[in-house]
Amino acid sequence: MTDNEKKRVTVEIYNRTYHVIGTESERHVQLVANLVDQKMNEIHDANKQLDTASLAVLTAVNTMNDYLKLKEDYATLLGSLRKKEE
């Protein structure tokens, strides 16, 4: 199996089973699913009244916020490295 071949990985997120199809390794897909599950449980613990759909949206918003912060930090770091190289 080559790296670009699609694989089917079964994961559990928030007590539901999902079948993820993609080219990433099973280990990577499991890691992502575990992180999503952890984030959903963390948000649920702080907001027990949320229904699953609202919980999923808040998880997506929180995750995208974290991603954008990391992306900004990366851009800042690259800028700093370029300045040092000049």
Backbone hydrogen bonds in HBPLUS format (Angstrom, degrees):
<---DONOR---> <-ACCEPTOR-->    atom                        ^
c    i                          cat <-CA-CA->   ^        H-A-AA   ^      H-
h    n   atom  resd res      DA  || num        DHA   H-A  angle D-A-AA Bond
n    s   type  num  typ     dist DA aas  dist angle  dist       angle   num
A0005-GLU N   A0002-THR O   3.21 MM   3  5.49 162.0  2.24 109.1 114.7     1
A0007-LYS N   A0022-GLY O   2.67 MM  15  5.47 162.4  1.70 150.7 152.7     2
A0022-GLY N   A0007-LYS O   3.00 MM  15  5.47 153.5  2.07 149.0 156.3     3
A0009-VAL N   A0020-VAL O   2.77 MM  11  5.16 164.6  1.80 151.8 156.9     4
A0020-VAL N   A0009-VAL O   2.74 MM  11  5.16 165.4  1.77 162.4 158.4     5
A0011-VAL N   A0018-TYR O   2.84 MM   7  5.34 163.9  1.87 156.7 162.3     6
A0018-TYR N   A0011-VAL O   2.82 MM   7  5.34 163.1  1.84 155.2 159.0     7
A0013-ILE N   A0016-ARG O   2.86 MM   3  5.37 153.3  1.93 158.6 160.5     8
A0016-ARG N   A0013-ILE O   3.04 MM   3  5.37 143.6  2.18 107.8 118.3     9
A0029-VAL N   A0025-SER O   3.02 MM   4  6.36 165.3  2.05 156.7 160.0    10
A0030-GLN N   A0026-GLU O   2.89 MM   4  6.07 163.9  1.91 155.7 160.2    11
A0031-LEU N   A0027-ARG O   2.97 MM   4  6.16 154.1  2.04 144.2 151.5    12
A0032-VAL N   A0028-HIS O   2.94 MM   4  6.24 164.9  1.96 155.6 158.8    13
A0033-ALA N   A0029-VAL O   2.92 MM   4  6.12 165.9  1.94 152.0 156.2    14
A0034-ASN N   A0030-GLN O   2.86 MM   4  6.05 154.8  1.92 147.4 154.5    15
A0035-LEU N   A0031-LEU O   2.97 MM   4  6.24 155.1  2.03 150.3 156.8    16
A0036-VAL N   A0032-VAL O   2.95 MM   4  6.24 159.0  1.99 153.9 159.7    17
A0037-ASP N   A0033-ALA O   2.90 MM   4  6.07 162.3  1.93 149.2 154.5    18
A0038-GLN N   A0034-ASN O   2.89 MM   4  6.08 159.3  1.93 146.7 152.3    19
A0039-LYS N   A0035-LEU O   2.95 MM   4  6.15 162.6  1.98 148.1 152.6    20
A0040-MET N   A0036-VAL O   2.89 MM   4  6.10 161.0  1.93 153.5 158.8    21
A0041-ASN N   A0037-ASP O   2.98 MM   4  6.18 160.9  2.01 150.4 155.5    22
A0042-GLU N   A0038-GLN O   2.87 MM   4  6.07 152.8  1.95 147.9 156.2    23
A0043-ILE N   A0039-LYS O   2.95 MM   4  6.16 163.5  1.97 152.4 155.9    24
A0044-HIS N   A0040-MET O   2.87 MM   4  6.02 157.1  1.93 145.9 153.3    25
A0045-ASP N   A0041-ASN O   2.89 MM   4  6.03 154.7  1.95 144.8 151.1    26
A0046-ALA N   A0043-ILE O   3.14 MM   3  5.22 129.4  2.40  97.0 110.0    27
A0047-ASN N   A0043-ILE O   2.94 MM   4  6.08 127.2  2.22 141.3 156.6    28
A0047-ASN N   A0044-HIS O   3.07 MM   3  4.89 133.5  2.30  93.8 107.1    29
A0050-LEU N   A0047-ASN O   3.15 MM   3  5.97 173.6  2.15 129.3 131.3    30
A0055-LEU N   A0051-ASP O   2.92 MM   4  6.10 158.7  1.97 156.2 163.4    31
A0056-ALA N   A0052-THR O   2.85 MM   4  6.04 153.0  1.93 147.1 153.9    32
A0057-VAL N   A0053-ALA O   3.01 MM   4  6.31 156.2  2.07 148.3 154.3    33
A0058-LEU N   A0054-SER O   2.93 MM   4  6.16 166.8  1.95 152.6 156.1    34
A0059-THR N   A0055-LEU O   2.92 MM   4  6.07 149.6  2.02 143.0 151.9    35
A0060-ALA N   A0056-ALA O   2.95 MM   4  6.20 155.3  2.02 144.8 151.2    36
A0061-VAL N   A0057-VAL O   2.87 MM   4  6.16 160.1  1.91 154.4 159.9    37
A0062-ASN N   A0058-LEU O   2.90 MM   4  6.02 167.1  1.92 148.8 152.4    38
A0063-THR N   A0059-THR O   2.91 MM   4  6.00 159.6  1.95 147.5 153.7    39
A0064-MET N   A0060-ALA O   2.88 MM   4  6.03 160.3  1.92 149.2 154.5    40
A0065-ASN N   A0061-VAL O   2.93 MM   4  6.08 153.2  2.00 146.5 154.4    41
A0066-ASP N   A0062-ASN O   3.00 MM   4  6.27 160.3  2.04 148.0 152.7    42
A0067-TYR N   A0063-THR O   2.93 MM   4  6.17 155.4  1.99 146.0 153.3    43
A0068-LEU N   A0064-MET O   2.89 MM   4  6.10 163.0  1.91 152.1 155.5    44
A0069-LYS N   A0065-ASN O   3.04 MM   4  6.27 158.6  2.09 150.8 156.4    45
A0070-LEU N   A0066-ASP O   3.04 MM   4  6.27 161.4  2.07 149.0 153.8    46
A0071-LYS N   A0067-TYR O   2.87 MM   4  6.11 154.1  1.94 149.6 157.7    47
A0072-GLU N   A0068-LEU O   2.91 MM   4  6.12 156.6  1.96 147.7 153.3    48
A0073-ASP N   A0069-LYS O   2.89 MM   4  6.15 160.3  1.93 150.0 155.8    49
A0074-TYR N   A0070-LEU O   2.86 MM   4  6.03 153.5  1.93 146.2 153.6    50
A0075-ALA N   A0071-LYS O   2.97 MM   4  6.22 157.9  2.02 146.3 151.9    51
A0076-THR N   A0072-GLU O   2.94 MM   4  6.17 157.9  1.99 150.7 156.7    52
A0077-LEU N   A0073-ASP O   2.91 MM   4  6.10 159.1  1.95 147.3 153.2    53
A0078-LEU N   A0074-TYR O   2.86 MM   4  6.11 161.1  1.89 152.8 157.7    54
A0079-GLY N   A0075-ALA O   2.95 MM   4  6.14 156.7  2.01 145.1 151.5    55
A0080-SER N   A0076-THR O   2.95 MM   4  6.23 155.2  2.01 148.5 155.3    56
A0081-LEU N   A0077-LEU O   2.93 MM   4  6.21 158.3  1.98 151.7 157.5    57
A0082-ARG N   A0078-LEU O   2.93 MM   4  6.16 157.2  1.98 150.6 156.6    58
A0083-LYS N   A0079-GLY O   3.05 MM   4  6.26 154.8  2.11 146.7 153.1    59
A0084-LYS N   A0080-SER O   3.09 MM   4  6.35 153.1  2.17 146.4 153.3    60
A0085-GLU N   A0081-LEU O   3.05 MM   4  6.29 140.3  2.21 141.7 152.4    61
A0086-GLU N   A0083-LYS O   3.28 MM   3  5.33 141.6  2.44  96.3 106.6    62
